[in-house]
Amino acid sequence: MARIENYGQEQPTEQDAVKALADLVGPQMAEGLWGLSVQALGLRRPVSTPAELRRVAEHVMEVGELSRVAGRSLKVRIITYEALARTVKA
């Protein structure tokens, strides 16, 4: 994926998101929760654009307390990545 110099992080991916969720709720629950959220939003896996990842993260945040933590973390990472990407392109 695209990397922004001096940021030190790759563009967030679906794999990153599911792993972060799995760290909190376990791999099977994370996979199921992510898959149901993608389906509920009418998206297809793998979710690849930052905008779609943000939508899924926001949906995951609505499910429960632990998923809210993972969803918010992903959302912040995506917003940060997009903001830095805009400054690099400008």
DSSP file (Angstrom, degrees, kcal/mol; ACC not computed):
  #  RESIDUE AA STRUCTURE BP1 BP2  ACC     N-H-->O    O-->H-N    N-H-->O    O-->H-N    TCO  KAPPA ALPHA  PHI   PSI    X-CA   Y-CA   Z-CA
    1    1 A M              0   0    0      0, 0.0     2,-0.1     0, 0.0    12,-0.0   0.000 360.0 360.0 360.0 169.4    0.0    0.0    0.0
    2    2 A A        -     0   0    0      8,-0.1     9,-1.5     1,-0.0     2,-0.4  -0.372 360.0-155.6 -68.7 142.2    0.9    3.6   -0.3
    3    3 A R  B     -A   10   0A   0      7,-0.2     2,-0.6    -2,-0.1     7,-0.2  -0.969   7.3-142.8-122.2 135.3    3.3    5.0    2.3
    4    4 A I    >>  -     0   0    0      5,-0.9     3,-1.7    -2,-0.4     4,-1.0  -0.862  28.9-116.8 -97.8 124.4    3.6    8.6    3.3
    5    5 A E  T 34 S+     0   0    0     -2,-0.6    -1,-0.0     1,-0.3    83,-0.0  -0.254  95.6  14.2 -58.5 144.3    7.1    9.8    4.1
    6    6 A N  T 34 S+     0   0    0      1,-0.1    -1,-0.3     2,-0.0    -2,-0.0   0.409 109.4  83.9  69.3   0.5    7.8   10.9    7.6
    7    7 A Y  T <4 S-     0   0    0     -3,-1.7    -2,-0.2     2,-0.1    -1,-0.1   0.789  78.8-152.2 -94.5 -38.0    4.5    9.4    8.9
    8    8 A G     <  +     0   0    0     -4,-1.0     2,-0.4     1,-0.2    -3,-0.1   0.566  56.7 101.2  81.3   8.6    6.0    5.9    9.3
    9    9 A Q        -     0   0    0     -5,-0.4    -5,-0.9    72,-0.0    -1,-0.2  -0.970  65.4-129.3-129.7 143.3    2.7    4.0    8.7
   10   10 A E  B     -A    3   0A   0     -2,-0.4    -7,-0.2    -7,-0.2    -8,-0.1  -0.397  48.5 -79.7 -76.8 162.6    1.3    2.2    5.7
   11   11 A Q        -     0   0    0     -9,-1.5    -1,-0.1     1,-0.1    67,-0.1  -0.446  60.5-100.4 -59.5 133.8   -2.2    3.0    4.5
   12   12 A P        -     0   0    0      0, 0.0     2,-0.3     0, 0.0    -1,-0.1  -0.260  45.3-163.6 -58.6 145.2   -4.7    1.1    6.8
   13   13 A T     >  -     0   0    0      1,-0.1     4,-2.1    -3,-0.1     5,-0.1  -0.811  34.9-108.8-126.0 166.8   -6.0   -2.1    5.4
   14   14 A E  H  > S+     0   0    0     33,-0.6     4,-2.7    -2,-0.3     5,-0.3   0.895 120.6  56.4 -59.6 -40.3   -8.9   -4.4    6.1
   15   15 A Q  H  > S+     0   0    0      1,-0.2     4,-2.2     2,-0.2    -1,-0.2   0.905 106.5  49.4 -60.0 -42.7   -6.4   -7.0    7.4
   16   16 A D  H  > S+     0   0    0      2,-0.2     4,-2.5     1,-0.2    -1,-0.2   0.923 112.0  49.4 -59.6 -44.7   -5.1   -4.4    9.9
   17   17 A A  H  X S+     0   0    0     -4,-2.1     4,-2.2     1,-0.2    -2,-0.2   0.919 111.4  46.4 -64.2 -46.1   -8.6   -3.7   11.0
   18   18 A V  H  X S+     0   0    0     -4,-2.7     4,-2.6     1,-0.2    -1,-0.2   0.885 112.4  51.7 -65.9 -38.0   -9.6   -7.3   11.5
   19   19 A K  H  X S+     0   0    0     -4,-2.2     4,-1.9    -5,-0.3    -2,-0.2   0.932 110.1  48.3 -63.9 -44.9   -6.4   -8.0   13.4
   20   20 A A  H  X S+     0   0    0     -4,-2.5     4,-0.6     1,-0.2    -2,-0.2   0.902 113.5  47.5 -62.0 -40.8   -6.9   -5.1   15.7
   21   21 A L  H >X S+     0   0    0     -4,-2.2     4,-2.6     1,-0.2     3,-1.1   0.901 109.2  54.2 -65.2 -41.2  -10.5   -6.2   16.3
   22   22 A A  H 3X S+     0   0    0     -4,-2.6     4,-2.1     1,-0.3    -2,-0.2   0.831  98.5  63.1 -63.5 -32.8   -9.3   -9.8   16.9
   23   23 A D  H 3< S+     0   0    0     -4,-1.9    -1,-0.3     1,-0.2    -2,-0.2   0.779 114.9  33.3 -61.7 -25.0   -6.8   -8.5   19.6
   24   24 A L  H << S+     0   0    0     -3,-1.1    -2,-0.2    -4,-0.6    -1,-0.2   0.818 136.2  17.6 -98.7 -38.3   -9.9   -7.4   21.6
   25   25 A V  H  < S-     0   0    0     -4,-2.6     4,-0.3     1,-0.2    -3,-0.2   0.431 110.1 -97.6-119.3  -0.4  -12.6   -9.9   20.8
   26   26 A G     X  -     0   0    0     -4,-2.1     4,-2.4    -5,-0.3    -1,-0.2   0.025  38.3 -83.3  94.7 154.0  -10.8  -12.9   19.3
   27   27 A P  H  > S+     0   0    0      0, 0.0     4,-2.4     0, 0.0     5,-0.2   0.874 123.4  46.8 -65.3 -41.0  -10.2  -14.0   15.7
   28   28 A Q  H  > S+     0   0    0      2,-0.2     4,-2.4     1,-0.2     5,-0.2   0.937 115.6  44.9 -68.4 -44.9  -13.5  -15.7   15.0
   29   29 A M  H  > S+     0   0    0     -4,-0.3     4,-3.0     2,-0.2     5,-0.2   0.906 113.9  51.1 -63.7 -41.1  -15.6  -13.0   16.5
   30   30 A A  H  X S+     0   0    0     -4,-2.4     4,-2.8     2,-0.2     5,-0.3   0.933 110.9  47.2 -62.5 -46.5  -13.6  -10.3   14.7
   31   31 A E  H  X S+     0   0    0     -4,-2.4     4,-2.6     1,-0.2    -1,-0.2   0.921 115.8  45.5 -62.2 -43.8  -13.9  -12.0   11.4
   32   32 A G  H  X S+     0   0    0     -4,-2.4     4,-2.6    -5,-0.2     5,-0.2   0.924 114.2  47.4 -65.7 -44.9  -17.7  -12.5   11.9
   33   33 A L  H  X S+     0   0    0     -4,-3.0     4,-2.1     2,-0.2    -2,-0.2   0.912 114.4  46.8 -63.2 -43.7  -18.3   -9.0   13.1
   34   34 A W  H  X S+     0   0    0     -4,-2.8     4,-2.6    -5,-0.2     5,-0.2   0.942 113.2  49.1 -64.0 -46.9  -16.2   -7.5   10.3
   35   35 A G  H  X S+     0   0    0     -4,-2.6     4,-2.3    -5,-0.3    -2,-0.2   0.904 112.2  47.5 -60.4 -43.2  -18.0   -9.6    7.7
   36   36 A L  H  X S+     0   0    0     -4,-2.6     4,-2.7     2,-0.2    -1,-0.2   0.878 111.8  50.9 -66.4 -37.1  -21.5   -8.8    8.9
   37   37 A S  H  X S+     0   0    0     -4,-2.1     4,-1.5    -5,-0.2    -2,-0.2   0.918 110.7  48.2 -66.2 -43.0  -20.6   -5.1    9.1
   38   38 A V  H  <>S+     0   0    0     -4,-2.6     5,-2.4     1,-0.2     4,-0.3   0.937 114.4  46.8 -60.6 -46.4  -19.3   -5.1    5.5
   39   39 A Q  H ><5S+     0   0    0     -4,-2.3     3,-1.6     1,-0.2    -2,-0.2   0.910 108.1  55.1 -62.9 -43.8  -22.4   -7.0    4.4
   40   40 A A  H 3<5S+     0   0    0     -4,-2.7    -1,-0.2     1,-0.3    -2,-0.2   0.806 108.9  49.1 -61.1 -29.6  -24.8   -4.6    6.3
   41   41 A L  T 3<5S-     0   0    0     -4,-1.5    -1,-0.3    -3,-0.3    -2,-0.2   0.457 115.0-116.4 -89.3  -1.4  -23.3   -1.7    4.4
   42   42 A G  T < 5S+     0   0    0     -3,-1.6    -3,-0.2    -4,-0.3     2,-0.2   0.768  70.2 134.9  73.5  24.9  -23.6   -3.3    1.0
   43   43 A L      < -     0   0    0     -5,-2.4     2,-0.4    -6,-0.2    -1,-0.2  -0.478  49.3-126.3 -99.1 173.5  -19.9   -3.4    0.5
   44   44 A R        -     0   0    0     -2,-0.2    -5,-0.0     2,-0.1    -1,-0.0  -0.927  36.0 -82.4-121.0 146.9  -17.6   -6.2   -0.8
   45   45 A R  S    S+     0   0    0     -2,-0.4     2,-0.1     1,-0.1     3,-0.0  -0.705 104.3  48.5 -90.9 146.5  -14.6   -7.7    0.8
   46   46 A P  S    S-     0   0    0      0, 0.0     2,-0.5     0, 0.0    -2,-0.1   0.460  79.0-151.7 -78.5 140.5  -11.8   -7.0    0.8
   47   47 A V        +     0   0    0      1,-0.2   -33,-0.6    -2,-0.1    -2,-0.1  -0.659  26.6 165.6 -74.3 125.4  -12.6   -3.4    1.8
   48   48 A S        +     0   0    0     -2,-0.5    -1,-0.2   -35,-0.1    -3,-0.0   0.711  37.3  81.2-123.0 -25.6   -9.8   -1.4    0.3
   49   49 A T  S  > S-     0   0    0      1,-0.1     4,-2.7   -36,-0.0     5,-0.2  -0.588  74.4-126.2 -87.2 149.6  -10.5    2.3    0.2
   50   50 A P  H  > S+     0   0    0      0, 0.0     4,-2.5     0, 0.0     5,-0.2   0.881 110.8  55.0 -57.2 -38.0  -10.0    4.5    3.2
   51   51 A A  H  > S+     0   0    0      2,-0.2     4,-1.9     1,-0.2     5,-0.1   0.921 110.9  43.8 -63.2 -43.4  -13.6    5.9    2.9
   52   52 A E  H  > S+     0   0    0      2,-0.2     4,-2.3     1,-0.2     5,-0.2   0.904 112.3  52.8 -69.0 -40.5  -15.0    2.3    2.9
   53   53 A L  H  X S+     0   0    0     -4,-2.7     4,-2.7     1,-0.2    -2,-0.2   0.904 108.7  51.1 -59.3 -40.6  -12.8    1.3    5.8
   54   54 A R  H  X S+     0   0    0     -4,-2.5     4,-2.5    -5,-0.2    -1,-0.2   0.910 108.3  51.7 -63.8 -42.0  -14.0    4.3    7.7
   55   55 A R  H  X S+     0   0    0     -4,-1.9     4,-1.8     2,-0.2    -2,-0.2   0.918 112.4  45.3 -60.5 -43.8  -17.7    3.4    7.0
   56   56 A V  H  X S+     0   0    0     -4,-2.3     4,-2.9     2,-0.2    -2,-0.2   0.914 111.1  53.3 -67.3 -41.6  -17.1   -0.2    8.3
   57   57 A A  H  X S+     0   0    0     -4,-2.7     4,-1.9     1,-0.2    -2,-0.2   0.916 108.9  49.4 -58.3 -43.4  -15.2    1.1   11.4
   58   58 A E  H  X S+     0   0    0     -4,-2.5     4,-0.6     2,-0.2    -1,-0.2   0.877 111.6  49.0 -64.3 -37.3  -18.1    3.4   12.2
   59   59 A H  H >< S+     0   0    0     -4,-1.8     3,-1.2     1,-0.2     4,-0.3   0.922 109.7  51.1 -67.0 -43.9  -20.5    0.5   11.9
   60   60 A V  H >X S+     0   0    0     -4,-2.9     3,-1.6     1,-0.3     4,-0.6   0.852 101.3  63.5 -61.2 -35.1  -18.3   -1.7   14.1
   61   61 A M  H 3< S+     0   0    0     -4,-1.9    -1,-0.3     1,-0.3    -2,-0.2   0.748  96.9  58.2 -62.0 -23.7  -18.3    1.0   16.7
   62   62 A E  T << S+     0   0    0     -3,-1.2    -1,-0.3    -4,-0.6    -2,-0.2   0.581  92.6  70.4 -82.4 -10.2  -22.0    0.7   17.1
   63   63 A V  T <4 S-     0   0    0     -3,-1.6     2,-0.3    -4,-0.3    -1,-0.2   0.914 108.1 -39.8 -80.5 -44.7  -21.9   -3.0   18.1
   64   64 A G     X  -     0   0    0     -4,-0.6     4,-1.8    -3,-0.1    -1,-0.2  -0.973  61.0 -80.3-171.0 178.9  -20.4   -3.0   21.6
   65   65 A E  H  > S+     0   0    0     -2,-0.3     4,-1.4     2,-0.2    -1,-0.1   0.931 121.8  41.8 -64.8 -49.3  -17.8   -1.6   23.9
   66   66 A L  H  > S+     0   0    0      1,-0.2     4,-1.8     2,-0.2    -1,-0.2   0.905 116.3  49.0 -67.9 -40.1  -14.7   -3.5   22.8
   67   67 A S  H  > S+     0   0    0      1,-0.2     4,-2.9     2,-0.2    -1,-0.2   0.817 104.8  60.6 -68.6 -27.9  -15.6   -3.2   19.1
   68   68 A R  H  X S+     0   0    0     -4,-1.8     4,-2.6     2,-0.2     5,-0.2   0.902 103.9  50.4 -63.1 -39.9  -16.1    0.6   19.7
   69   69 A V  H  X S+     0   0    0     -4,-1.4     4,-2.2     2,-0.2    -2,-0.2   0.948 114.1  42.9 -62.4 -49.8  -12.4    0.8   20.8
   70   70 A A  H  X S+     0   0    0     -4,-1.8     4,-2.3     2,-0.2    -2,-0.2   0.913 115.6  49.3 -65.1 -42.8  -11.2   -1.0   17.7
   71   71 A G  H  X S+     0   0    0     -4,-2.9     4,-2.5     1,-0.2    -2,-0.2   0.916 112.1  47.2 -63.1 -44.2  -13.5    0.9   15.4
   72   72 A R  H  X S+     0   0    0     -4,-2.6     4,-2.6    -5,-0.2    -1,-0.2   0.900 110.7  52.5 -66.0 -39.6  -12.5    4.3   16.8
   73   73 A S  H  X S+     0   0    0     -4,-2.2     4,-2.2    -5,-0.2    -2,-0.2   0.929 111.8  45.8 -60.3 -46.1   -8.8    3.4   16.7
   74   74 A L  H  X S+     0   0    0     -4,-2.3     4,-2.6     2,-0.2    -2,-0.2   0.918 111.4  52.4 -63.4 -43.3   -9.1    2.5   13.0
   75   75 A K  H  X S+     0   0    0     -4,-2.5     4,-2.7     1,-0.2    -2,-0.2   0.918 109.9  48.2 -60.2 -44.1  -11.2    5.6   12.2
   76   76 A V  H  X S+     0   0    0     -4,-2.6     4,-2.5     1,-0.2    -1,-0.2   0.912 111.6  50.4 -62.5 -42.3   -8.5    7.8   13.8
   77   77 A R  H  X S+     0   0    0     -4,-2.2     4,-2.5    -5,-0.2    -2,-0.2   0.909 112.3  47.0 -63.1 -41.8   -5.8    6.1   11.9
   78   78 A I  H  X S+     0   0    0     -4,-2.6     4,-2.9     2,-0.2     5,-0.2   0.935 112.3  49.0 -65.5 -46.6   -7.7    6.5    8.6
   79   79 A I  H  X S+     0   0    0     -4,-2.7     4,-2.4     1,-0.2    -2,-0.2   0.910 113.3  47.8 -60.1 -42.7   -8.5   10.2    9.2
   80   80 A T  H  X S+     0   0    0     -4,-2.5     4,-2.5    -5,-0.2     5,-0.2   0.929 112.2  49.1 -63.3 -45.9   -4.8   10.8   10.1
   81   81 A Y  H  X S+     0   0    0     -4,-2.5     4,-2.4     1,-0.2    -2,-0.2   0.927 112.8  47.2 -60.9 -45.7   -3.6    9.0    7.0
   82   82 A E  H  X S+     0   0    0     -4,-2.9     4,-2.0     2,-0.2    -1,-0.2   0.899 111.6  50.7 -64.4 -40.4   -6.0   10.9    4.7
   83   83 A A  H  X S+     0   0    0     -4,-2.4     4,-1.6    -5,-0.2    -1,-0.2   0.920 113.0  45.4 -64.3 -43.3   -5.0   14.3    6.3
   84   84 A L  H  X S+     0   0    0     -4,-2.5     4,-2.0     1,-0.2    -1,-0.2   0.880 109.7  55.5 -67.7 -36.8   -1.3   13.6    5.8
   85   85 A A  H  X S+     0   0    0     -4,-2.4     4,-2.0    -5,-0.2    -1,-0.2   0.889 106.2  51.6 -62.2 -38.5   -1.9   12.3    2.3
   86   86 A R  H  X S+     0   0    0     -4,-2.0     4,-1.5     1,-0.2    -1,-0.2   0.887 109.6  49.1 -65.9 -38.1   -3.6   15.6    1.4
   87   87 A T  H  < S+     0   0    0     -4,-1.6    -1,-0.2     1,-0.2    -2,-0.2   0.846 110.3  50.9 -71.0 -32.1   -0.7   17.7    2.8
   88   88 A V  H  < S+     0   0    0     -4,-2.0    -1,-0.2     1,-0.2    -2,-0.2   0.892 113.0  45.5 -69.7 -39.7    1.8   15.6    0.8
   89   89 A K  H  <        0   0    0     -4,-2.0    -2,-0.2     1,-0.2    -1,-0.2   0.754 360.0 360.0 -74.3 -24.5   -0.2   16.0   -2.4
   90   90 A A     <        0   0    0     -4,-1.5    -1,-0.2    -5,-0.2    -2,-0.1   0.478 360.0 360.0 -72.9 360.0   -0.6   19.8   -1.9
